[in-house]
Amino acid sequence: MADSSGSNPQSPGFTEKLKSWLCWSWTYICALWFAMVLTMVYVLRSPLKLQETVNAASVFLNTLTPKFYVALTGTSSLISGLILIFEWWYFRKYGTSFIEQVSVSHLRPLLGGVENSSSVGLFSSVNGDTEPRTNVAECKVWRNPLNLFRGAEYSRYTWVTGKEPLTYYDMNLSAQDHQTFFLGDTQQLKPEDSVMQKAWRERNPQARIRAAYQAIELNRECAAAYVLLAEEEATTITEAERLFKQALKSAGKDTNLVVYIKRRLAMCARKLGRIKEAVKMMRDLMKEFPLLGMLNIHENLLEALLELQAYADVQAVLAKYDDISLPKSATICYTSALLKARAVSDKFSPEAASRRGLSTAEMNAVEAIHRAVEFNPHVPKYLLEMKSLILPPEHILKRGDSEAVAYAFFHLQHWKRAEGALNLLHCTWEGTFRIIPYPLEKGHLFYPYPGCTETADRELLPSFHEVSVYPKKELPFFILFTAGLCSFCAMLAMLTHQFPELMGVFVKAFFSTLFAPLGFFADKMESFMPSCLWHHLANV
């Protein structure tokens, strides 16, 4: 028996065919309508007195002096130049064309268009159906596991350079993290907790510090207040460590506070050179709270072990966390690449490799580099010092420029320590892009590269930093169009001012040539159709 659903006119296949046929025929219907309009205008040229109107316009234009045309073209050049400047500024700041954005956002719905669905159909299920996937999951912002101390590090940068290394968006995310992490249930807040809840929301650093002291006056054992003072008031790592130890004594059995404080104490030990102590504290913390893997404490441990050059221990940590079922990061991918590159980089030579081919170990190292670059293509330029580094933000976007800055800031020294590793990276990293020619549509080892990283990174990174964009964007059409229009109008203004008579002859010749096909078409129609038919149509 034939499948009855195949003949159902309401089936999805029939509907799609009907839609495609309508879209195909609409183009020809519009062309036919346009041709009919032109024909009717030509037929009704006598009742509408089109010839007399054209002649009057020609007489008027002939009476205009060259100064008028100079002013006209000069004004057009000025206006298009201003539009060009605005479009260029908007593109540099937001990464898109203002005219294009307005057209897509406001004009497309009026014209009956639909949003482009390319951003949601990136993954396919086993049976071949497309699974909708939005950009929300792709552009989730994560807490930077190696974020610096505001008072002892970020503030000192501001004092020296006069620049703010953190954006308001980044600091606001941190305030939300602290409120959620430290205060927990808002229904049972103590007086000092209420003060701290307001303190985290304060935009002014001095207001936050005053609120922390106010909370300590209410309760000398307010651990969250000591945490805030350690993060923001302490001007040295040693002072921050002292305040964190005071906070740990007051934390009690609050798991969130204990984990946060112990982690920051381990980071203080790492910064003060007590690296073995820091490694022990991190290992103990991971054993004591194994379910808090989302905090990415293993990334702190990897960095400390690399500083100790304990590469076997680094490999053991990678064996546990570089798993296909676990989320990846630039630290995981590039540390794995570093270990494999380190094994062959000291003897690697591009010339020798091109003659004899790559050995198995070299091939493994190159593949690891390609894997890392595919995950985050922004990192190599920082490691190779082709792009200047800045202080890392407190939050990062995985696979984005913010993650690249955070990784390179702490791990550049480890790549330099491995002899030849940066040379191997320099020779091979760009080969990744030949494997993934269309990274926004299809990846090789990972999902397609998310198209929303640029917007999120511009919110996380300071304005004085030039955000790295991947894949490289071409200039929007409207910038090129306005640039051409501005140049063309300026050239016309200059030529009309210098050679008014010659430009007049050129303009007349240009318009004569432009309208010659229309005249030829009209003559052919008059010779083809009987004259009485045109007379009857005109009377109608």
C-alpha positions in Angstrom: 0.0 0.0 0.0 1.3 3.4 -0.9 2.0 5.7 1.9 -1.0 8.1 2.2 1.1 10.8 3.7 3.0 11.2 0.4 -0.1 12.5 -1.3 -1.3 14.7 1.5 -1.2 18.3 0.2 -0.6 19.5 3.7 2.6 17.6 4.1 5.8 19.6 4.7 7.2 18.5 1.3 4.3 19.9 -0.6 4.4 23.1 1.4 8.1 23.6 0.8 7.6 23.0 -2.9 4.7 25.5 -3.0 6.8 28.1 -1.2 9.8 27.6 -3.5 7.6 27.9 -6.6 6.0 31.1 -5.4 9.5 32.6 -4.6 10.7 31.5 -8.1 7.6 33.0 -9.9 7.6 36.2 -7.9 10.7 37.5 -9.6 9.1 37.1 -13.1 5.8 38.6 -11.9 7.7 41.7 -10.7 9.6 42.0 -14.0 6.3 41.6 -15.9 4.7 44.3 -13.8 7.6 46.7 -14.3 7.5 46.2 -18.1 3.7 46.9 -18.1 4.2 50.1 -16.1 6.9 51.3 -18.6 4.6 50.5 -21.5 1.6 52.4 -20.0 3.8 55.4 -19.3 4.9 55.4 -22.9 1.4 55.0 -24.2 0.1 57.8 -22.0 2.9 60.2 -22.7 0.7 62.5 -24.7 -2.2 62.8 -22.1 0.4 63.2 -19.4 2.3 65.8 -21.4 5.6 64.0 -20.6 7.4 65.5 -23.7 6.5 69.0 -22.7 7.6 68.3 -19.1 11.0 66.9 -20.3 11.5 69.9 -22.6 10.7 72.4 -19.8 13.1 70.6 -17.5 15.8 70.7 -20.1 15.3 74.5 -20.6 15.6 75.0 -16.8 18.7 72.9 -16.5 20.4 74.7 -19.4 19.8 78.1 -17.7 21.8 76.9 -14.6 25.4 78.1 -14.3 28.4 75.9 -13.7 28.6 77.3 -10.1 25.3 75.6 -9.3 26.8 72.2 -10.4 29.9 72.9 -8.4 27.9 73.6 -5.3 25.7 70.5 -6.0 28.6 68.1 -6.4 30.5 69.7 -3.5 27.6 69.4 -1.2 27.1 65.7 -2.2 30.7 65.0 -1.6 30.6 66.6 1.8 27.4 64.7 2.9 28.8 61.4 1.6 32.1 62.1 3.4 30.3 62.7 6.7 28.4 59.4 6.2 31.6 57.6 5.4 33.3 58.9 8.6 30.3 57.9 10.7 30.1 54.4 9.1 33.8 53.9 9.6 33.7 54.9 13.3 30.6 52.7 13.8 32.3 49.7 12.1 35.5 50.1 14.2 33.5 50.3 17.4 30.7 47.8 16.9 32.1 45.6 14.0 29.1 46.2 11.7 27.7 48.7 9.3 25.1 51.1 10.8 23.1 51.3 7.6 23.2 47.6 7.2 22.1 47.0 10.8 19.2 49.4 10.5 18.1 47.8 7.2 18.1 44.3 8.6 16.5 45.3 11.9 13.7 47.6 10.6 13.3 47.4 6.9 13.4 43.6 6.5 10.3 43.0 8.7 8.4 45.7 6.7 9.3 44.0 3.5 8.1 40.6 4.8 11.6 39.2 5.3 12.6 36.7 7.9 15.7 36.5 10.1 18.6 34.6 8.8 18.6 31.1 10.4 22.2 30.3 9.7 23.1 31.0 13.3 20.8 28.4 14.7 21.2 25.5 12.4 24.8 24.7 13.1 24.4 21.2 14.5 22.8 18.1 13.0 21.3 15.2 14.9 21.9 11.5 14.1 19.0 11.3 11.7 20.1 14.3 9.7 17.6 16.8 11.1 18.9 20.2 12.1 18.9 20.9 15.8 18.2 24.5 16.7 21.0 26.0 18.7 21.0 29.7 19.7 24.1 31.9 20.4 23.3 32.0 24.1 25.2 28.9 25.0 28.0 29.7 22.6 28.6 33.1 24.2 28.4 32.2 27.8 30.8 34.3 29.9 33.0 32.5 32.4 34.8 33.7 35.5 38.5 33.9 34.7 40.2 31.3 37.0 43.4 33.4 37.1 41.9 36.8 37.6 44.1 39.4 39.2 43.6 41.3 42.4 41.9 44.7 42.0 43.8 46.6 44.7 47.2 45.0 44.4 47.3 44.7 40.5 44.6 46.3 38.5 44.6 49.5 40.6 48.4 49.8 40.3 48.1 49.7 36.5 45.5 52.5 36.7 47.9 54.6 38.9 50.8 54.2 36.4 48.9 54.6 33.1 45.8 56.4 34.0 43.7 53.8 32.1 41.0 51.6 33.5 41.8 47.9 32.7 38.3 46.6 33.6 35.1 47.5 32.0 31.9 48.3 33.9 30.2 45.3 32.3 33.0 43.0 33.6 32.9 44.5 37.1 29.1 44.2 37.2 29.4 40.5 36.4 31.8 40.1 39.3 29.4 41.9 41.6 26.7 39.5 40.6 29.0 36.6 41.1 29.9 37.7 44.6 26.3 38.3 45.6 25.3 34.9 44.4 28.4 33.1 45.7 28.7 34.7 49.2 25.2 35.7 50.2 23.2 32.7 49.1 19.7 32.7 50.5 18.5 36.4 50.5 15.5 35.5 52.7 17.7 35.0 55.8 20.2 37.8 55.6 21.9 39.1 58.7 22.4 42.9 59.0 26.0 42.7 57.9 25.0 40.6 54.9 22.6 43.3 53.8 25.4 45.8 54.0 27.6 43.5 51.9 24.9 43.0 49.4 24.8 46.7 48.8 28.6 46.9 48.9 29.0 44.5 45.9 26.6 46.6 43.9 28.4 49.9 44.5 30.1 51.2 41.4 32.6 53.4 43.3 35.5 51.4 44.9 35.8 53.7 47.9 32.1 53.2 48.6 32.5 49.4 48.5 35.5 49.6 50.9 33.5 51.9 53.3 30.6 49.5 53.2 32.9 46.6 54.1 34.2 48.4 57.1 30.6 49.1 58.1 29.8 45.4 57.9 32.9 44.6 60.1 31.6 47.1 62.7 28.3 45.2 62.8 30.1 41.8 63.0 33.8 41.4 63.5 33.5 37.9 62.0 32.1 39.0 58.6 34.2 37.0 56.3 32.8 38.5 53.1 33.9 42.0 54.2 37.5 40.8 54.7 37.3 39.2 51.2 36.3 42.6 49.7 39.1 44.4 51.5 41.6 41.8 50.4 40.5 42.1 46.8 40.1 45.9 46.6 41.9 47.8 49.4 45.1 45.7 49.8 47.8 47.3 47.7 50.2 44.4 47.9 49.8 40.6 47.6 51.2 40.2 51.1 48.6 42.4 52.6 45.9 40.7 50.5 47.1 37.3 51.8 46.8 38.5 55.4 43.2 39.7 54.9 42.3 36.4 53.2 43.7 34.4 56.2 41.5 36.6 58.5 38.5 35.9 56.3 39.2 32.1 56.4 39.1 32.2 60.2 35.7 33.8 60.1 34.3 31.7 57.2 33.1 28.9 59.4 31.4 26.1 57.4 30.3 28.3 54.5 31.5 26.1 51.6 31.4 28.8 49.0 33.5 31.2 51.1 36.0 28.6 52.1 36.6 27.4 48.5 36.9 31.0 47.2 39.3 32.1 50.1 41.5 29.0 49.9 41.8 29.4 46.1 42.8 33.0 46.4 45.3 32.1 49.2 46.9 29.5 46.8 47.1 32.2 44.2 48.8 34.6 46.7 51.3 31.9 47.5 52.0 31.4 43.7 52.5 35.1 43.2 54.8 35.4 46.2 57.0 32.6 44.8 55.9 29.8 47.2 54.9 27.6 44.2 55.1 24.2 45.9 52.9 25.4 48.7 50.5 26.8 46.1 50.4 23.4 44.3 49.7 21.6 47.5 46.9 23.9 48.5 45.3 23.5 45.0 45.5 19.7 45.1 44.0 19.6 48.6 41.2 21.9 47.5 40.4 19.7 44.5 40.3 16.6 46.7 38.2 18.3 49.4 35.6 19.6 47.0 35.7 17.3 43.9 32.3 18.4 42.7 33.3 22.0 42.2 35.0 21.3 38.8 33.1 24.2 37.3 35.4 26.6 39.1 38.3 25.4 36.9 40.8 25.1 39.8 42.8 22.7 37.6 43.7 25.6 35.4 45.4 27.3 38.3 47.2 24.0 39.1 48.4 23.6 35.5 49.9 27.1 35.5 51.7 26.5 38.8 53.0 23.0 37.7 54.3 24.6 34.4 56.2 27.1 36.5 57.8 24.2 38.5 58.5 22.5 35.1 56.8 19.4 36.5 55.8 18.3 33.0 54.9 14.7 34.1 52.4 16.1 36.6 51.0 18.5 34.0 50.4 15.5 31.7 48.6 13.7 34.5 46.3 16.6 35.1 45.6 16.9 31.3 44.9 13.1 31.1 42.0 13.8 33.6 40.6 17.0 32.3 41.4 16.9 28.5 38.5 14.5 28.0 36.0 14.6 25.0 33.1 14.7 27.4 34.4 17.7 29.4 34.3 21.4 28.3 37.5 22.6 26.7 39.5 25.8 27.3 42.5 27.6 25.8 44.5 26.4 28.8 43.7 22.8 28.2 44.3 22.8 24.4 47.4 25.0 24.3 49.0 23.3 27.3 48.6 19.9 25.5 50.1 21.5 22.4 53.0 22.9 24.4 53.9 19.5 25.9 53.9 17.8 22.5 55.8 20.7 20.9 58.4 20.6 23.7 59.3 17.0 22.9 60.4 17.9 19.3 60.8 21.7 19.1 64.5 21.8 20.2 65.6 19.9 17.1 62.8 21.1 14.7 63.9 22.8 11.5 61.4 23.9 8.8 63.9 23.2 6.0 64.8 19.7 7.2 61.1 18.9 7.7 60.3 20.0 4.2 63.0 17.7 2.8 62.4 14.5 4.8 58.8 15.1 5.9 57.5 15.2 9.5 58.2 12.4 11.9 55.4 10.9 14.0 56.2 13.0 17.1 56.4 16.1 14.9 53.1 15.3 13.3 51.5 14.8 16.7 52.8 18.2 17.8 51.6 19.9 14.6 48.1 18.3 15.0 48.0 19.5 18.6 48.8 23.0 17.6 46.1 22.9 14.9 43.6 21.6 17.4 44.5 24.5 19.8 44.3 27.1 17.1 41.0 25.8 15.9 39.6 26.1 19.5 40.9 29.7 20.0 42.6 31.3 16.9 43.4 34.5 18.7 46.1 33.1 21.0 49.1 32.7 18.6 49.4 36.4 17.9 49.8 37.1 21.6 52.3 34.2 22.1 54.3 35.2 19.1 54.1 38.9 20.3 52.5 40.0 17.1 49.9 41.8 19.2 50.5 43.6 22.5 49.1 42.1 25.7 46.9 43.9 28.3 45.9 42.9 31.8 43.3 40.0 31.6 39.7 40.7 32.4 37.9 39.2 35.4 35.6 37.3 33.0 36.4 35.6 29.7 34.6 34.2 26.7 35.8 30.8 25.7 37.2 30.8 22.1 37.2 34.6 22.2 39.9 37.3 22.4 39.3 37.8 26.1 40.3 34.1 26.8 43.3 34.5 24.5 44.5 37.6 26.5 44.0 35.7 29.8 45.9 32.6 28.6 48.8 34.4 27.0 49.2 36.8 30.0 50.1 33.9 32.3 51.5 31.2 29.9 53.7 33.2 27.5 56.7 32.6 29.8 56.1 28.9 29.7 56.2 28.8 25.9 59.4 30.9 26.0 61.0 28.5 28.4 60.5 25.5 26.1 63.3 25.9 23.5 62.0 26.1 20.0 58.3 25.8 20.9 57.4 29.3 19.7 59.3 28.6 16.5 57.3 25.5 15.8 54.1 27.4 16.6 55.2 30.2 14.2 55.8 27.8 11.4 52.6 25.8 11.7 49.7 27.7 13.3 48.4 29.3 10.1 48.0 25.9 8.5 44.9 25.4 10.7 42.9 27.8 8.5 43.4 25.6 5.4 41.7 22.8 7.3 38.7 25.0 8.2 38.0 27.3 5.3 34.5 28.2 6.5 34.9 28.3 10.3 31.5 29.8 11.0 29.7 27.0 9.1 31.7 23.9 9.8 34.6 23.0 12.2 37.1 20.2 12.1 37.6 19.0 15.6 35.2 21.4 17.4 31.8 23.0 16.8 31.8 25.8 14.2 33.3 29.0 15.5 30.6 31.1 17.2 29.9 34.4 15.4 29.0 36.3 18.6 32.5 36.5 20.2 33.4 39.9 18.9 30.4 41.6 20.5 30.9 39.9 23.9 34.7 40.6 23.9 34.1 44.3 23.2 32.0 44.4 26.4 34.7 42.5 28.4 37.9 44.2 27.1 38.8 47.9 27.6 38.2 50.4 24.8 41.9 51.1 24.3 42.5 47.4 23.3 42.0 46.5 19.7 39.8 43.4 19.8 40.9 40.5 17.7 38.3 39.4 15.2 38.0 36.0 13.6 37.4 35.3 10.8 38.7 38.6 9.5 35.8 40.8 8.4 35.8 42.5 5.1 34.7 46.2 5.0 30.9 46.4 4.7 29.4 47.3 1.3 28.1 50.7 2.5 31.5 51.9 3.6 32.9 51.1 0.2 29.9 52.6 -1.5 30.0 55.9 0.5 33.8 56.1 -0.1 33.3 55.7 -3.8 30.4 58.2 -3.9 32.4 60.8 -1.9 35.4 60.5 -4.2 33.3 60.6 -7.3 31.3 63.7 -6.2 34.5 65.4 -5.1 36.1 64.7 -8.5 33.1 66.0 -10.4 33.1 69.2 -8.3 36.7 69.8 -9.0 36.4 69.1 -12.8 33.3 71.3 -13.1 35.0 74.2 -11.3 38.1 73.9 -13.5 36.6 73.0 -16.8 32.9 74.2 -16.8 32.4 74.2 -20.6 34.1 70.9 -21.2 32.1 69.2 -18.4 28.8 70.6 -19.9 29.6 68.9 -23.2 30.5 65.7 -21.4 27.3 65.7 -19.4 25.1 66.2 -22.5 26.9 63.5 -24.3 26.6 61.2 -21.3 22.8 61.6 -21.0 22.3 61.3 -24.8 24.1 58.0 -24.7 22.2 56.9 -21.6 18.8 57.6 -23.1 19.6 56.3 -26.6 18.5 52.7 -25.8 15.1 54.0 -24.6 14.7 56.1 -27.8 15.6 53.1 -29.9 13.1 50.9 -28.0 10.4 53.4 -28.5 11.0 53.7 -32.3 10.9 50.0 -32.7 7.6 49.8 -30.8 6.0 52.5 -33.0 7.2 50.7 -36.1 6.0 47.3 -34.9 2.5 48.4 -33.6 -0.1 49.9 -35.9 -0.5 53.7 -35.3 -4.3 53.3 -34.9 -3.7 51.0 -31.9 -1.7 53.7 -30.1 -4.4 56.3 -30.9 -7.1 54.1 -29.4 -5.1 53.3 -26.3 -4.3 57.0 -25.8 -8.0 57.9 -26.0 -8.8 55.2 -23.4 
